[in-house]
Amino acid sequence: MLITRIIAKNFKTYQDLDLDLSVNEEQPIILIGGENGGGKTTLFQAIYSALYGLKVKDEAHFNKLQNAGARAKNLVTNDNKVELEIHFTGKVLHTDFTYKIKRTYALNAQNTPVEAVSLNLNGDTFNYGTATPHAERVKKEAEVNKIIKANLPQELSKYFLFDAMQAGDLLKDEYLNRVIKENIENVMGFNKYIQLGSATSNLTEEYIAQSIEIEEERNQYKTLLDERKKQEEIVGSNQTLYERALTYSIAQKDIYESAKEGKNLQANIQEQILIIEKQIEGILNKEVLFIEQSEKFLNDIEIQVFIPKLVSIVQNEIELLLSEKKQQPESETLEPIQINTIANKVIAFLQENDLLTNEPSAEVRSKLTTYILKKANENGYTSGYDFVDKNDLANFEQLLGWSSINYYNTLEQQKISLEKELYNLPDLQIQLLELRKNDSGGSEDIMKSYEVNELKTKEYKEAIKNGQGEIERVDAKIKRFDLSDEEVPNPKLELLKKLGPFFSKVSNALLENKKAKIEEAMKADLNTTLVVYENQIDRVVLSEDLSNLSFKIYHKAGNEIYLDELNAASKQIIIQVLLKSLHQYGDYNPPVMIDTVMGYLDESSRASLLENYFPKLSHQTILLSTDSEIKKATDLTKIENFISKKYTLIRDKENQLTHVVDGYFEN
């Protein structure tokens, strides 16, 4: 994904923004300077909101989104709109596409906020909005969301579009572990081999049960298998409950902290309710759209799959036929339909002149046609395709030019994504119920619900650990039966015993490969950017336990460098290094946009980031900085050769708006 342009009209400090953000391969950085309060964070918000949309609650909220200077001069009326438009390019199935998404917000006659969305995909445009019939809107909204998700899912956006001052907080966020887990698990073929290994294990156990001749032992073996299955179901159930409790904890953490501080939470809770309602509606809409698209695919399967496959099979023969027919001179060639017409006219002439008294039989007519055809082509060009009618040639040419896209792979990816979202749907519904309950209650109810959930989270985690221990105990008993009769071995059983470890080995190799790449990349970057431990990092280790992911950093002296004991600046660097590794080896290729770019960093750390980190961070890196963060006199030269464009945001305090000028703090 590459952002090429952002347009914002009547949006907060920007009355009429139109900014070119395109970069070239050798210069991936866009540097945007501005004073504090000059519009850097608002530019960040404009890009984010153009991608994912605004949640405009009411008339008062809409008025706050508009440019204050225009409102003060009474230039804003009910006809005024907030417009956000983003242009970007991205790949879908290895093909480059150009996208333009425009979102317009206004108040209707009842002063209720309404939205209109326009998507331009390689020149093809379609629109939808609040006034669009529900079924049509659902379909088009899902299409837009699908395009955005394919380039940068909203749930992952905070790891690539972020405020560096807050980056260190991500180390405490359980969502970060989930992102690491998702990136590792998404290795090509990784899940496939896990599933094959599981199926092989189940089949192996069935063969072992069949091979045990003593009924009592066979029953014992089956009882152990049933016991393990029961324990696995219990662990799976507790795992689901644990993940739901964890999701709730993460989602409600800020509200809980605010409640402890005695803040008024009603507006915050109501905003969260709107967000979750929108998420639930989006998931259900995607499900409806997926069903519709699947049905359409099945209805058009002949056009999308069968005919292209047929063409690929007979393509060489058709090309040879067309080549032969093109070499045949038209003036010397009579088509079969023409010969048949001539034969009929000859017979009619003979009958009219009493030269033929009886009606000729079909056999006679056929012989006459064959004779004329033979004589007509005696001195002409002949081929093995003379039986093909001239009128059919156009059909063959059209068949060769047949083009159709097989959407099966796209639907399969949608299915996988939808299954994950539907799996999380109950979590969202539970969160919504809790938020509504908290909205009608007070701070004490919020704190109580959160603290009870924290206790449950610990209980579920302990139950999972105990259940896994019980599974290991049962497994040890099961393995005592894992013996085949040496005198009469079962070939299928012996093969299955080999396949299970093979699939396990492949999946582990894939896991280790991706882990090793992330670990090595982080080690190399930390040794150059983490100034307090420059060239002293011996290794970075991602945990083996995928269900409880974490990472550790070790000094060359052998001791662990504890993350929670590092200062804010070091945490900022570590999290940015981790995000770079996930960006490099993950399944998405979005741009990176960093606000408050230097955060807590000292001079040495800043120089290291400028020289070693930002130039290699991404194919497009947008840096938002004050002149005290990236200093023009000393810092700019370190990244000058990697910058495609430089801008400065100039705040017009009198008119309450921001202008953009070329250059980085030129005046």
N, C-alpha and C positions, 0 to 999 in steps of 0.2 A: 504494500500500500504506500502511495506517495501523495501527500497533500499538495496540490498545485495552486490553490487560490481560496481565500476566505473573504466573504462579503458580509458586512453587518450594517444594517440601516436602522436608525432610531433605536439602537440597543445600548442602553446605559450610557457610557461616556462616548460611544461612537455614533455620530449622526450619519456619516456616510463613509464607511470603511470599505476599501477594495484593495486587498493586499496579495501580491504575487509571492507565493511560497515555493515555487519550483526550484529544484537544485539539479546539479549535474553530478555524475558518478564520482569525479575526483574532488568535488567540493560539496560535501553533504550537509554543511552547517548553514542554518539561517540564524543570524544574531540580531536580536531585537532589544534595544536599550530603552530605558525609561526610568524616571524618578519614581520614588514610592508614591503610590496613588495616581500614577500617570496613565494607567490603563493596561498594564501587563497582565494582571490576573483576569481582567475582563476580556482581553483577547483570548486568553486560555479558555475562559468560559464560553466564548463565542464559538470556538472550534469544537469544543465538547458538545455544546447544545445543538450546533448545526448537524452533528453526526447522530446524536441520540434523542434530540428533541427537548423542549422545555415542558415543565409541569406547571402550568399557570393556574393558580388556585381560584382566583377571583379578580374582580375589577381593581381592587387596591394593589394586588400583586402585579397585575398587568401594567398599571401606572408606574410602579417602581422600576419596571424593566425598560421603560422608555427614557429617551435622553432628557435629562433634567433641564438643560438649557433651553431646549425647545418648549418644554412644558411651562417654564417660567415666563416665556415670552408669548404664551398662548398660541404657539404654533402647532400644538398637538390638539387635534379634535378627535371625535369618535371615529372619523374616517382614517385616522393614522394607524399605521401597522408597525410591528416589529418584524424585520426580515433578516433571516440568517441563511446564507448559501455557502456550501462547501463543494469544491471540485477536487476530485482525487482519481488516481488510477490504481488498478489492482488486477491481479491475475485470478482467473477462474478456469480450472481445468487447463492450465498452462497457456491460456489465451489472455492477452492484455485487453482490458476494458477501461473506458473513460466514463466516470460517473459525475453527475451534478445533482446534488440534493438541495432543494430550497424549501425552507420552512417559514411560513408567514403566520403571524399571530395578530389577532384583532379582537374587538368587542362587537358582539352582535347587537340587535335592536334592544335586547333585554339586558345589555351590559354584561353578558356572560362571555368569558374568553373562548375563542374558537381558533382552530388550527387548520391550515391548508398546506399540503405537502406536494411537491413536484419532484419527480425523478426523471432525469435524462440519462439514458443508458445508450452510449454510442450513437446518439442522435435520435433515438426513439424515446418519446416522452409519454408519461402517464401521470395522472393527478388524482388525489383523493383528499378528503378533509372531513371536518366535523359534520358537514351537510351531506356528505356522500352516503347513499343507502348502506345500511350496516353490512350486508353480505359482501358488497363490492369493496367497501372500505377494509374489511377484515382481510380480504384477499390481497389488496394492493399494499396495505400496511405490512403484511407478512413478507411480501416480496422485498420491500425496502429493508426491513429488519434482517432478512436473509442475506442481502448484499452486504450490509454493515457487519453482520456477524462473521461472514466469510473473510472479512479484512481485519476487523478488530472487535471481538465481542465486548459488549459493555462491561461484563463482569471482570474482564481482564484489563480494562482501559486504565485503571488506576496504577497499574504496574508499568505503563509506558507514557502516560500523561500525568505527571505528578509534580508536587511541590517538594523541592529538595529539603526544605526545612522540616517537613513531616516524614521524610523517607525513613528515618530511623525508627519511627513508630511501627513500621511494617514488620520489624523483627518481633514485635509482640503480638502480631496479628495472625491468628490461626489460618486465615485465608492464604497467607504466603505459603504455608506448608502445602495447602491444596494446589496452588499453582505449580509448585515444584513437582508434586505428585502427578498432576495432569500432564505436564510436559514430559516426565519420564515415561509414564504409561503410554503416551501417544507415539512411541517409537513404532515405525512401520512394521507391522506383523507381530508386535509384542503380545497384544491381547489374543490374537489368533492362536499363537502357540500355547498360551496358558489354557485356552479352551480345549485344544487338542489334547494337551496333557491330562486335563481333568477327565475328558471322555475316555482316554486310554486307561486311566486308573480305574474308572468305574467298570469298564469292560474286563479288565484284568481280574478284578474281584469276582465278577460273575463266573469267569472260567475257573477260578480257584474253587469257588463254591461247588461247581459242577464236578470238579475232579476229586473232591473229598468223598471217599467211599463210605466211611463209617458215619451212619446217620447222626449219631449223637454229636460227633465233632463238626459235622456239616451244620447242624442246628446251632452249635455254639458260635461258629464262624458268622452265620447269618445274624445271630443275635448281636454280636459285636458290631457288625456293619450297621444294623438298625440303630444301635446305641450311638455310634459315631454320627450317623445322619441326624439323629435327634439333637445331639450336642451342637452340630454345625448349624442347625436351624435356630437353636437358642442363641448362639453367638451372632448369627446373621441378624436376628431380631434385635439383640442388644446393640449391635453395630448401627442399625438403622436409627434406633432411639438415641444413641450417643451422637450421631451426626446431626439429628434434628435438634437435640439440646445444644450442641455446639453452634449450630447455625443461629439459633435463637440468641445464644449468649453473645455472639459477635454482633448481631444486628441490634441488640438492645443495650450494648455496653455504654455507648455515649449517653443514651437516655438515663441509664442507671446512675452514671457519674454525675449527670446534671441534677438528678433527683436528690442525690446525697448532698449536693451543694445548695439545695433549696430553690432551684430555678423554676420559673414557670414553663411547663413542658407541653401545654396543650397545642400550641402551634406546631411544635416539633413532631408531636405524635400524629397530628392530623396530616402533616406532610408525609410522614412515613406510611400512613394508611393509604394515601393516594398512590404512592410509589408502588406498594405491594399489590394494590388492586390492579394497577396497570400491568405489573408483571404477570399476575394470574390471568388477566384478560389476554395478554400477549401469548401465553403458553396455550391457552384454549383455542385461540385463533389460529395458531400454528398447527394445532392438531386437525382442525377443520380443513385448513388449506392442504395439509399433507394428504388427507383422505381424498380430497377433490383431485389433486395432482396425480395420485396413484391410480385413481379410477380412469382419468384421462389417458395416462400412460398405457393402461391395459386396453382401453378402447382403440388406441392408435398404435398398438404394438406391431401390427403388420407394416405400417408406414415407417415406424421408427427403428424396427429391428429386422423383421423378416425380409422386406424388399431390399434394404441395403446389403443384407447377407447374401441374398440370391444374386444380386448384381456382382458382388465380389467373386462369386463362384463362376459365373458365366462371362465375366468381363472380357477375358482374352478371346473367347469365341466370338463375342459380339464385335469387338474391335477388328478381328480378322474379316468378319462378314462385311462390315462397313468399308473396310479397305478394299476388298474384292469388288464390291459394287461401285465404288468410286472410280476404279480403273476401267470399268465396263463403259464403252462409249454409248451415250444415250441415243444417238441417231441410228445406231445399228441394233438396238435392242428393243424388243417388244415385250411388254409385260404380259403375264398370263391372262389378266382380265381383258387386255386388248385382243389377244389371240382368240379368246372365247367369243368376243363380239364379232370378229372377222368370220369365224367359223359359222356363226348363226346367220350372218348376212349371206355367205356363200350358199348355205342350204336354202335360204329364202329365195335367192336368185334362181337356183335350179328348179325349185317348185313353181315359181311364177312362170317360167318358160317351159314347163312340162318336161323338163329334163330329169326330174326326180318325181316319181309318181307316189311312192310310199313315204310315210313319215319315218325318218331315220331313228333308229334306236339310240339309247344313251351310249351304248358301246361304240356305235358308228360316230356319234358326235365327239366322243372322247378321242377316238383314233384320228379324226380329222383335225382336232385341236392340236394333238401331239405332232401330227405331220407338219402342220403350218409352222408350229414353234420350231421344229427341227430345221425346216427349210429356211426360215427367217434368220436363223442363227448359224447357218452352215459356214458362212464366211466371216462371221463376227466373233466377238469375244465371248467365251463361255466359262462358267465356273460352277462350283458345287453348290452355289447359293442362288441359282436361277429361279428356284421355286419361291424365293422371297419377293413379295409384292412391293413395288416401289413405295406405296403408301405406308408400308410398315417400317421403312427406314427411319422416318422421323420419330416413330415411337421408340425404336432401338436407341437412337441418338439421345432422346429424352431420358431413357432409362439409364444410360451411361452417365448423364449429368445429374442423376438423382442425388440430392443432398438432404440429409436428415441427421439430427443430433439425438443420440441415444442417451436419454435422461436417467437411465437406471442408476449409474454411479452417483449422480447428484441426489436422486431420491434416497439411495442407501445412506449417504452422508446425512441427509435431513432426518432420516429415521433414527440414526444413532444419536444425533443431537437432540431430537425430540424426546427420545426415551430418557435421556439424562434429565431433561427439564421436567418431564412428567414424574420422574422419580422424586424430584425436589418439590413438586407441587404441594404435597401434604405439609411440608415444612412451611411453605409460604402461607398456606391456609391457617396453620396453627399460629404463626406470627400475627396474621391479620386478626384472628380472634383475640389474642392477647393484647394487641394494640387497642382494639375497640374496648376491651375491658379496662385497660389503663386509662383510656380517654374519658371514660365515665367515672373512674376512681380518682385517687390522688397519688401523691408521691410515695406514701407508705405502701400502697398496693404495688406500685412499680418496683420498689426495692425488694419487697417480699417475694414477688414473682421471680425476679432475677436471681435472688439468693437461693430460692428453692430449686431453681433450674441448675444453678452451679453445683448444688449437692447431688442432684440427679446425674449430672454429667460425670462426676467422680464415681458414683455408684455404677453407672453403665460401663465406664472404663474398667473398673475392677471386675465386674461381671464378665466382660470380654476376656480379660486376662485369665480368670479362673476357668472359663469355658475352653479356652485354647489349651490350657494345661490338661484339662480332662480329655480333650481330643487326642493330645499326645499320648496320654496313658492308654487310651483305647487302641490307638495305632500300634503301640508296642505289642499289645496282645494279638492284634490282627496279623502282624508280620510273622508271628510264630507259625501261621498256616501257609505262609508264602513259600511253599516247597513243592516242586513237581516230582512225579515218580521218575526216578532216574532210569528205570528199566524201560518204561514206555512213556517218553516225554510227549507232551501236547505241543505240537509245532506252533499253533496259534497263541497259546499261553506264553511260550518262550519268546515269540516275536513281540507280544504286547509288553512283556517285561523289559524288553530293550527299548521299545518306542517311548514308554513313559519317561525314563531318564533322559532320552534324547530331546524330547520336547521341552522338558524342564531345563536342560542344558542350553538350548537355543534361546529360550525366553530370558534366562539368567544372563546369558552372554549379551543380549540386546540391552538389558537393564544396566549391566556393568559398563557397557560401551558408552551409553549416554551419560551415566553418572561420572565416568572417568573424564569425559570431555568437559562437563560442567566444572568438575573439581580442578582440572588442569587450567582451564580458562580463568577461573577465579583466582587460583594461586598466582598465575602470571600477572594478572591485573593488580592484585593486592600488593605484590612485591614492588610495583612501580607507583601505585597511587596511595596506599596506606602509609603515609610518611612516618608515623610513629613506629612502624615495624617494617620500614623499607628494606627489601631484600632479606628479610628474616622469617618469612613464612615458609615453613617446610612442606605443609600439605593442608588441603581443605578436604574434609570428609563429610559426604552426605550419608545419612543413616541408612542401614540396610532395611529397616522396618518401614515398608511403604505406608502402613496404617498410622504411623506416628513419625512423620518425616521431620528431620531437623538437620542442621549442619554445624560442624565444629571446625575451628581453625587452630592449627598447631604451630608453635615456634620451632625454629631449628634446634633449640636446646632440648626439645622433646615435650615441653609442657603445653597444655591447652591454653589458648587465649580466650578468656571468658567474655562473651559478647555483652552481657549485662553490666560488666564493669568498665566498658569502654565509654569515652565521652561522646557527646552528641555528634561531633564532627566525624569521628571514626565510624560511628554507626551509620552516618549518612553515606560515607564512602563504601562501606561493606554492602549496604543494601543496593547501592547503584551498581556495584560490581556484579552482584548476584543477578540483578535485573538484566544487565547486559548479557550475561551468560545464557539466561533463559530466552532472551530475545534472539541470540545467535543460534541456539539449538532447539528452540521450540517450533511449534507448527504454524506460527503466525509471523508475518514480517511487516509490522507496523512501523510508522515513524515514532521517534521519541521526542517528547516535548517536556522541558523542565523549567519550572518557574522558581524564582528565588534561587538561582542556579548554584550559588556558592554556599548558601545556607550558613552553617556554623564554621566553615573551614578557615584555617589560618593561611598565611602566605605560602608556606611550603606545600601544603595540601592543594591549594588552588593551582599552583604552578604545575604540580604533578597531574592533576585532572586535565588541565588545558593541553599539556603536551602528550599525555599517554592515553587519555580516556575518551574525551569528546570526539577527536578525529576518527576514531574507530568504532564509535558506539552503534551507529546505525547508518542505513543508506540515506536517511534524512533525520537530522537532529535540529530541533528548534529550541534555542536558548533564550530565555527572558531574563535580562540582567539589569541591575543598576550600574552606574559608573563606578561605584565603590566595590562592586563584585568583580566584574571583568574590567580592569582599569585600562583605559585607552593607551596610556603612556607605557605601561610595563607588561600588560597581559595580552593585548590584542595581537601583537606580533607573533605570539606563540601559536595562534590558530588562524592567522590571516590567510595562509595558503589553502585552508580547508573551507573557507567561507564562500558561499555562492552569492548571498545577499545580506546587506546590513541595513537596518532601519532604526530610527529613533522615534519614540512616542512623545509628542509635545502636548502637554496639558494646557488648554486655554481656560484659565481659572474664571475669567470674567464671563465667558459664554458657556462654561461647564461642558466642554467637549474636548476630545483628543484628536490631534492631527498626526499623520505619519509622514516623516520625511526620510529621504535616502541618507545613508551613512550612519555611523555610530558616534553619537554625541559630537557632531562636527562643529557646532558653535559653542 
